[in-house]
């Protein structure tokens, strides 16, 4: 993760679990008319393999170990923040090529459905471009500088012209990919409109979870 930007645990998801999850996703995408669908939070994926994985002591311990070795800090006892993103149709393309920093230190990405032809929706990243900020204000400044139209267009053009060479990760279902989501600028490439790209994200350890400024900015003051 520190050298190439990401780490991989290979062939660690059982094919039967992937098959059941694919059926769940295919039904959800069909119900949405073949367009983009997202599930946020553990309640939205209750009863699926993603709930089982989030509650796995081994999976949590792996993330805690990565956190400890990567930051030198004691890993917090907190649950994962989960998102299941299903890119499909024209609306799916609107969610591609959006470069951002995650709010959480570690991102574990589980590809469920990945196109094998045409536009595949590969993960792109500029790894480890910042440190963990000591304050939420510094983090907010970073995000404002990145999450705007001028910066987004500039990044896309610099990449298309070859001036920036991001790390491209071609993901394979059955693997789990780990990277420093908080520290790395990343986005996904689009996939063809008639294809579905589905990935489950497990975010671990928000360094600013207790920030009062964060609470005010989100309209939910921290306790």
N, C-alpha and C positions, 0 to 999 in steps of 0.2 A: 504493500500500500504506500509506503514511503518512497520506494524507488520507481515503480511503474504506475502508481496511482490507484491500483486496485489489487485485491486478492481474490482467489477463487477456491471454493470447496466443491470439488467435482463429484458428480453422480451421487449426490447425497439425498435427493428427493426421489422417493419410490414412484415408479411409473403409474401404479394404481392411484396414488394420491394426485398426481398430475392429471390423469384422465378424468377423475371426478371433478377436479377444479376447472378443467376445460369445459366440461358440460355446464357447470354453473355459469361460467363466463359466456359461453355461446348462447345460453338462454337469456341472459341479461342483455346482451348486445342485440339479439333478435327482438326482444321486447322494446328496445329503444329504436327500432327501425334501422338497425345496422349502423348506428352512430355511436359517438363517444359515451362511455359510461365510467363513472368512478365511484368507489366505495371508500368511505373515510371512517376510521375508528373501528374498534374490535367488534362492536355490536352489529355492524353492517355485514360482517362476514362470519357471524356466529354459525357454528355447525359445519364449517368447512375445514379443510386441512390447514388453512391459514390460522385459524384459531388454535388448532392443535400445536402448530409450530411456535406460535407466540408464547404458549404456555410450557414449551419444552425446556426443562432445566439445562439441558446440554446446549441448546441454541443460545439461551440467555447467558450461560457461562462463557461461551465463545465470544460473545460481544463484550462482556465485562473484561475478559482477558485482553482482547484487542485494545479496549479503552485504557486499561491499566498500563500496558506496554507502550501505547502510543502517546499517552499524555503524561504519564508518571503520577497520575492522581488516583485516588480511591474511586472505583466505579460506583455511581449512585444506584440505589435500589429503587428503580422506577420501571414501569411497564413500557413496552414498545408503543410508539404511535404508528398506526398502520394505515396504509393507503393501497388500494387495488385500482390500477389505472388500465382501462381497456380502450385503446385507440382504434377507431374504425370509422370508415366513411369520411365525408368532407369535414365534419366537426373535429374528427381526430387530428387532422392536420393542423388545426388551430393551436393544439397543445404541443406541437413539435417546435424544435429550434428556439425554445425559451430558456436562455442561459440564466442560471440562478445558483445561489448558495442555499443549502438546506439549513434549517434552524437547529438541527440535531448533529452531534459530533459524528456519529457513525450511521451510515446507511447500509443496510443489507438488502440486496435486490434479488428477488426470486423471479426469473422469467418463466412464464407459464405457457404463453403462446407467442411464438416468434416467426414471422414470415421467413421463408428460405429463398424466395425469388424476388426480383425487383427491389423496391425500396424496403429495407428490412427494419428500419427504426433502431439502428445501432445507438448505443450509448456513446456520447462524446464528452470528453472532459479535459479541462486544463487543471491538472491535479495540483493540490496543495499550494494554492496561490495566496493563501493568507494563514495567519495563526488564529488560534482561538482567542477572541477578543475578551478583554477583562471586564468590559462593560457592555450593556445592551446598546448604549448610544453609539459606540464605535461600530458595533454590528449593524445597527440601523443605517449608519452612514454608508457602509459598504454596500448594503442592499439598495439604497437609493441610487448610488452611482452605477450599479449594475442593472437594476430593474427599471430601465427607461428605454424609450424607443430609440434614441440616438445610439446608446451603447449596444443595444441588441442588434440594430442594423449594421453597426460598425463591425461587431464580432462576426456576424454572418458573412459579410463581404471579405473581411480579412482571411477568414477560413476558406471561402470559395476561391479567392485569389492566390492562396497558398502561402500567405505571409504568416499565418498562424497554423500550426499543425497540432491539432488536439489529439489526445489519445482516443482511439476508437476501440470500443469493446463490442465484439460480435458475440452476443450472449446465446447460450444454449440451455433449453429447459432441462431440468435435472440438476443444474449447478446452482450455487448461491454465490453472489458477487458482493464483496465488501469494499467500501471506500470511505474516505473522509468526506462525507457529504457537506459538512459545515465549512471545510477548508477549501473545497474544490468547486470551481465553476463547471457546471455540467448541464447537459440538455440531451434530448433524444432527437435523432433524425426522424423525418416523417416516414410513414409506410404507405403503400398503395391503398387507395380508397376501398378496394374490394377485399383487403386483407385486414386481419385483426392482430394487434400487438398488445399483449396483456402482461403486465408485470406487477408483482406484489412488493411493496416497500415496507421495510421494518426500520423505523427511525429510533435511535437510542441516544439518550442523554442530551437534553437541551441545557446548555450552560447558563442560559439566562432565564430559566423557568421561574425564578423567584423575583425577577426584576419588577419594580413598581412602574418604571417607565414602559416596559413591555405591556404590563397590564393596562395602563392608561391608553397606550396606542391601540390596543385591541379591544378596548372597552370592557375589559374584565380585570379589574385591579387585583394584583397579587395579594394573598392573605398576609 
